[in-house]
Amino acid sequence: MNQLRWDPTLGEWVAYATHRQDRTFLPPAEYCPLDPTKPGGFPTEVPRESYDIVVFENKFPALSPNATEAGGGATSGASAVTAMAPGRGVCEVVLYSQEHDSTLAEMPEGRIRNLVHVWADRYEELGSLDFVEYVFVFENKGEAIGVTLHHPHGQIYAYPFVPPRPKKELESARAYHAANGSCLHCDLLAGELEDGRRVVFAGEHFVAFVPFYAHFPYEAHVYSRRCAPSIADLDDAERRDLARVLKRLLVGYDELFGFSLPYMMAMHQAPTDGGDHAGLAHFHIEFYPPNRTADKLKYLAGSETGAGAYVVDVLPEHTAGTLRGAVEGAGL
């Protein structure tokens, strides 16, 4: 059952997918459902002996293209205030490599570049569906984030609405543009480049930096220098440079504390709702690692979860310097 319920107190949808309780949870490596299927071996989600990059629909989707009814169980609580809708959308899994013990940071730059092309292709195809308003590409990495399968992979959710965080970001960009006549993200990037203290790595077309307002100690954003609305709008040179900058940031993350750093990766880009988002949507990727030190995590507790007000223990200027040193120390 895939269902959406409207939260009128926050003005946002909450998705319910009761079948996800049964999804695979940290299986032994020899029974990983994301590995290639070997002859006579354990059948996996990929019926091939080998593969490069694979995309398939999630077996336990939060949203389903076949969800046509808002019901499916307890519907008596719905009203004009607490509305329901079908949880219609698409959820895909993107396998980065057949190598079970690899990570995106460990992969060659060429593979990351191929992955950028795959992301762009999925953004265009899923965004063309008439019921999809936002294509969200993301990765959850590490058990500290709640990952249930260690095989290197990311996900794509094609939502039937613009999710709250991107929606709020677009509203802020629209208000800024109305007041200043320019792109909020372009001006933020220009400010970071001028200041320089929070820049982690600057490529020809993309820049990685710890934002002035970082919510996590080692949060990093990767911004396109050009005001490109989506990953699909990037040309070949920009896609190559995006792969180059991502590789250096991710290797720097692993160099930071001497282990493969957990993180959430979130891709922000233009909605596919048919609206005019020129000068408002600016393609960028945000990374949220939970570690504040090698052995301490930044938990989202009372202030963050209950009030939505983040409290961070260290200034972005300090963490950016440390992360920049890690990137430079990796020697790429």
C-alpha positions in Angstrom: 0.0 0.0 0.0 1.4 3.4 -1.1 -0.5 6.3 0.4 0.1 10.1 0.9 -1.4 11.9 3.9 -1.5 15.7 4.2 0.0 17.4 7.2 -1.9 20.6 7.5 0.3 21.9 10.3 3.4 22.0 8.1 1.7 22.1 4.7 3.4 18.9 3.4 2.8 15.4 2.3 3.9 12.3 4.3 4.3 9.0 2.4 3.2 5.7 3.8 4.5 2.4 2.4 3.6 -0.4 4.8 5.3 -3.2 2.7 8.7 -1.6 3.4 8.7 -3.3 6.8 9.7 -6.5 5.1 12.7 -5.1 3.0 16.1 -6.8 3.2 18.2 -5.8 6.2 22.0 -6.2 6.3 22.2 -9.6 4.7 25.5 -11.6 4.7 27.9 -10.4 1.9 27.5 -13.7 0.1 23.7 -13.2 -0.2 23.7 -9.6 -1.2 20.7 -9.0 -3.6 22.6 -6.3 -5.4 25.5 -8.4 -6.5 25.6 -10.1 -10.0 23.9 -13.4 -10.2 26.6 -16.1 -10.5 25.9 -19.4 -12.3 24.2 -21.8 -9.9 24.5 -19.2 -7.2 22.1 -17.1 -5.1 19.6 -15.3 -7.4 19.9 -11.5 -7.1 18.1 -8.4 -8.4 20.5 -8.4 -11.4 20.2 -11.7 -13.5 23.7 -11.2 -15.1 27.1 -12.6 -14.3 28.6 -9.1 -14.4 27.5 -5.5 -14.9 28.8 -1.9 -15.0 26.0 0.4 -13.8 22.5 -0.8 -13.3 19.2 1.0 -12.7 16.0 -0.9 -11.7 12.7 -0.2 -9.9 12.9 -0.6 -6.1 11.4 -3.9 -4.9 10.1 -2.0 -1.8 9.2 1.4 -3.1 8.0 4.3 -1.0 6.0 5.4 -4.1 4.5 3.3 -6.8 3.5 4.2 -10.4 0.5 1.8 -9.9 -0.9 3.5 -6.8 -4.3 4.6 -7.9 -6.3 4.8 -4.7 -5.8 6.7 -1.5 -7.3 3.9 0.6 -5.9 0.5 1.3 -6.8 0.5 5.0 -7.5 3.0 7.7 -9.3 5.9 5.8 -11.7 7.0 8.5 -9.4 9.7 9.7 -9.3 11.6 6.4 -11.2 14.9 6.2 -11.1 18.2 4.4 -8.3 19.1 6.8 -6.3 15.8 6.8 -6.5 14.8 3.1 -5.2 11.7 1.5 -3.9 10.9 -2.0 -2.4 8.0 -3.9 1.3 7.5 -3.2 2.0 7.6 -7.0 5.6 7.9 -8.1 8.6 5.9 -9.1 11.5 4.7 -6.9 14.6 3.4 -8.5 17.9 1.9 -7.3 21.1 2.8 -9.0 24.0 0.3 -8.6 27.3 2.0 -9.0 29.4 -1.1 -9.5 29.3 -4.9 -9.3 32.1 -4.7 -6.7 30.4 -5.4 -3.4 33.0 -3.8 -1.1 33.7 -0.7 -3.2 32.4 2.8 -2.5 31.8 5.8 -4.8 35.0 7.4 -3.4 37.1 4.4 -4.5 35.8 4.3 -8.0 37.7 5.7 -10.9 36.8 9.2 -12.2 35.6 7.7 -15.5 33.0 5.5 -13.7 31.7 8.6 -11.7 31.4 10.4 -15.1 29.4 7.6 -16.5 27.2 7.7 -13.4 26.6 11.5 -14.0 25.3 10.5 -17.5 23.0 7.9 -15.9 21.7 10.4 -13.4 21.0 12.9 -16.2 19.2 10.2 -18.2 17.0 9.2 -15.3 16.2 12.8 -14.5 14.9 13.4 -18.0 13.0 10.1 -18.4 11.3 10.2 -15.0 10.7 13.9 -15.2 8.8 13.4 -18.4 6.1 11.3 -16.7 2.9 13.4 -16.3 2.5 12.5 -12.6 6.1 13.4 -11.6 6.9 16.9 -10.3 10.3 16.4 -8.8 13.1 13.9 -9.5 15.3 13.5 -6.4 18.6 11.7 -6.7 20.3 10.7 -3.4 22.6 8.3 -1.7 22.6 7.0 1.9 26.0 5.6 2.8 26.9 3.8 6.0 25.1 2.1 8.9 25.2 5.4 10.8 22.8 6.7 8.2 20.6 3.7 8.5 21.7 1.9 5.3 20.3 -1.7 5.1 22.5 -2.9 2.1 26.2 -2.2 2.0 26.6 -2.7 -1.8 27.5 0.7 -3.4 24.3 2.2 -4.6 22.1 5.2 -4.6 18.4 5.9 -5.2 16.1 8.0 -7.2 12.6 9.1 -6.0 10.3 10.6 -8.6 7.7 12.5 -6.5 4.2 13.5 -7.5 4.9 16.8 -5.6 7.9 19.1 -4.9 9.2 17.9 -1.5 9.4 20.4 1.4 13.1 21.2 1.4 13.5 21.8 -2.4 10.2 23.7 -2.3 11.4 26.0 0.5 14.7 26.5 -1.3 12.9 27.6 -4.4 10.6 29.9 -2.5 13.7 31.6 -0.9 15.3 31.9 -4.3 12.2 33.4 -5.8 12.0 36.0 -3.0 15.7 36.8 -3.4 15.3 37.2 -7.2 12.4 39.5 -6.7 14.3 41.7 -4.3 17.7 41.6 -6.0 17.2 40.6 -9.6 19.7 37.8 -9.5 20.1 34.1 -8.7 20.4 33.4 -5.0 22.7 30.4 -5.6 24.9 32.3 -8.0 25.4 35.0 -5.5 26.1 32.5 -2.7 28.7 30.8 -4.8 30.3 34.1 -5.7 30.5 35.0 -2.0 32.1 31.7 -1.1 34.7 32.1 -3.9 35.5 35.7 -2.9 35.9 34.8 0.8 37.8 31.5 0.1 38.0 30.2 3.6 35.2 27.6 3.2 36.2 26.5 -0.3 37.3 22.8 -0.3 38.1 22.3 -4.0 37.5 24.5 -7.0 37.2 23.0 -10.5 36.8 24.6 -13.8 33.0 24.2 -13.8 32.1 23.1 -10.2 33.1 24.2 -6.7 32.9 22.2 -3.5 32.6 24.2 -0.3 31.4 24.1 3.3 28.5 26.6 3.3 28.5 29.6 5.6 25.3 28.2 7.2 26.3 24.5 7.4 23.8 22.4 9.4 26.3 19.5 9.9 30.0 20.0 10.8 31.4 18.6 7.6 28.5 19.4 5.3 29.7 20.2 1.8 27.9 21.6 -1.2 29.0 21.1 -4.8 27.8 24.0 -7.0 27.8 24.4 -10.7 29.5 27.7 -11.6 27.0 28.2 -14.4 23.3 28.7 -13.5 22.2 25.3 -14.9 18.8 24.3 -13.7 19.4 20.5 -13.7 22.0 17.8 -14.2 20.5 17.2 -17.7 21.4 20.8 -18.7 25.2 20.2 -18.1 27.4 19.9 -21.2 30.1 17.3 -21.6 32.8 19.5 -20.1 30.7 20.3 -17.1 29.8 16.6 -16.5 33.5 15.7 -16.6 34.4 18.4 -14.1 31.5 17.4 -11.8 33.0 13.8 -11.7 36.4 15.3 -11.0 35.2 17.5 -8.1 33.0 14.7 -6.6 36.0 12.3 -6.7 38.2 14.7 -4.8 35.6 15.6 -2.2 34.7 11.9 -1.5 38.3 10.9 -1.3 38.9 13.8 1.1 36.0 12.6 3.2 37.6 9.2 3.6 41.0 10.8 4.3 39.4 13.0 7.0 39.3 10.4 9.8 41.0 7.5 8.1 37.8 5.5 7.4 35.0 5.4 4.8 32.9 8.3 5.9 29.1 7.8 6.1 27.0 10.5 4.5 23.7 11.5 2.9 24.0 12.9 -0.6 21.1 15.0 -2.0 20.8 16.4 -5.5 18.9 19.7 -5.8 17.6 20.8 -9.2 14.7 22.1 -11.1 11.2 20.5 -10.5 9.7 18.8 -13.5 6.2 20.3 -12.8 6.1 22.4 -16.0 6.8 25.6 -14.1 9.3 28.3 -15.0 12.3 27.9 -12.7 14.8 29.8 -14.7 17.1 31.9 -12.5 15.7 30.1 -9.4 16.7 26.5 -9.6 20.5 26.1 -9.7 21.9 22.6 -9.9 23.9 21.5 -6.9 24.6 18.5 -4.7 24.6 18.6 -0.9 26.5 16.2 1.4 25.6 15.7 5.1 28.1 13.4 6.9 26.9 12.7 10.5 30.4 12.6 12.0 31.5 15.6 14.0 34.7 13.8 15.1 36.1 10.4 14.2 34.1 8.8 17.0 31.2 11.2 17.7 28.1 11.7 15.6 25.9 14.8 15.2 22.5 13.5 16.3 19.3 15.3 15.2 17.8 15.6 18.7 15.2 17.9 20.3 16.2 21.3 18.8 16.8 19.9 15.3 13.9 17.5 15.1 11.4 19.1 17.4 12.0 22.7 16.6 13.8 22.5 13.2 16.6 24.6 14.6 20.1 23.2 14.1 22.8 23.7 16.7 26.4 22.9 15.4 29.4 22.6 17.7 32.1 23.9 15.3 32.3 26.8 12.8 32.3 26.1 9.1 35.6 28.0 8.6 37.3 25.4 10.8 35.8 22.3 9.3 36.3 23.6 5.8 40.0 24.1 6.5 40.3 20.5 7.9 38.4 19.0 5.0 40.4 21.0 2.4 43.6 19.7 4.0 42.3 16.2 3.7 41.5 16.7 0.0 44.9 18.1 -0.6 46.5 15.3 1.5 44.9 12.6 -0.7 47.2 13.7 -3.5 44.8 13.4 -6.4 
